[in-house]
Amino acid sequence: MLKKRLIFTLLYSEGHFMLSRNFRLQKVGDLQWLKSNYNFSHISFSIDELIVLDVTRGERNAEAFCEALKSLTDGCFVPIAAGGGVRTTDQARILLRSGADKVVVNTPLFENETLIEELASEFGQQCVVGSVDIKRDIDGEYQVWSDSGHQCEGGSAAQSIAEVIQQPVGEIYLNSMDRDGTGQGYDLHLLDLLPKVMPKPVILAGGVGNAIHLAEGIADHRVDAVATAHLFNFVGDGLKQARQSLIERGVDLPVWDIQLLEQHLWTNKTAQCLPA
Amino acid sequence: MTIKSNLTVIDYGMGNIWSVLSALRYLGCNARVSSDPDVIVQSSSLLLPGVGSFRKAMIALQERGLDQAIIDAVQRKGSKILGICLGMQLMGSRGSEDGDMIGLGLIPNPVDKFTPQEIGTGKVPHIGFDLVHSSPESTLFRGLSRAADFYFVHSYRMLPEELKGNVSTCVYGSDFVAAYEQDNIYATQFHPEKSQTNGLVLLKNFLAQKYDA
């Protein structure tokens, strides 16, 4: 039985990590800030997966993003997905060589299906995460948006999602633009937009403010993983505590014992690597 | 602090060795990366990673003369080896991904695709964290819970039938080989370098293991 997952999403833009609220970005701090004030190497032991997205509006500096990715992923021993502005197989390959195991795509799902096919054939379907941003219109109807929330795809959201699932993507990242950064909790109605028989894992994102919200998302049988991108709600040991409270509620997350690591790795470290 | 080690990570152009090296560095092990058969024959400790198709990977090993170098090091010199994911599969007797292909033969069982009969409603590939049931005699799992979580991503598997040695299993519909160890031969179908604290402890156990041929 596969376990459910707790995912942390980091939003990067031009050397800084960002807070997003309804897709409006606010600068929080640079890599140094993240490492010193957020103790990233420590919280990475409280998550099951890391997603790093370059959300720069306008032209991106791919080289700088890859350097940040390398620095973040060194010492992070979980699957890592990265994306933001990937438009070619070569761009994806560079991310995969900078510490990523999977590539997150959004706009090409709607504008360049050939790229999705190329990515799947080159790296395997399991390597492609289809990210879908969803917002209610003034009539309360759900609509799918692309291009960092600038382009409305029109038609019904359920139809758009069904078309994304048909493509060779390994999993779906469902993100509520209305709840994004609000801390009000997930929009569980997004899950009603999915087909009845869902052949691919679903990551739910947008709106988490506390551990109860994570528990609400993960309790839904249609959800395989819950994500949060809020840099402040889980600052300090917030993620560690949230994970602990989920496990105490009986959520079937993988169990990581940091004490075990301390017992086994920090004692007598020098003796472990001698030639046999 | 980095420690000089005699561990060689075999580079044959398949898969991401970045994360394996990152985990080894974290453990204080400064491994050598090589695609040179002479270096590999002389290493007392080998790590065979890999992501991709069995057939392509086996051809890549053969083209570089690495298949024989690995067999010589492990079977003649008694060097220890850890195969990870595709690396474990390549150590099998043969694989059927993209057409039948002979393997390194360090583990006697073949590697085939999950069948619908085995997995029932389960999806292929088998991706995510799943429980591995290890035996108390296992050295790789020393210090870990007998049922511990590890990260899997694969569509092909080895079955435990008639396999001698120490076999740890995962249940995906039915049992398959999650890890194997016998004498100087170690292998994991999962990715220890993507399995948090459990994976780091397992890698440490491999590094600490002495095998006297």
Interface residues (C-beta under 8 A of the other chain):
Chain A: M1 L2 K3 R5 F45 D48 T73 D74 G75 F77 V78 P79 L96 R97 S98 G99 D101 G124 Q125 Q126 G170 P199 K200 P201 D224 P254 V255 W256 D257 I258 L260 L261 Q263 H264 L265 K269 T270 A271 Q272 C273 L274 P275 A276
Chain B: M1 I3 S5 N6 L7 N16 W18 S19 S22 A23 R25 Y26 L27 G28 C29 N30 S44 S45 S79 K80 K123 P125 H126 I127 G128 F129 D130 L131 G143 L144 S145 A148 D149 Y151 V153 V171 E193 K194 S195 Q196 T197 N198 G199 L200 V201 K204 L207 A208 Q209 K210 Y211
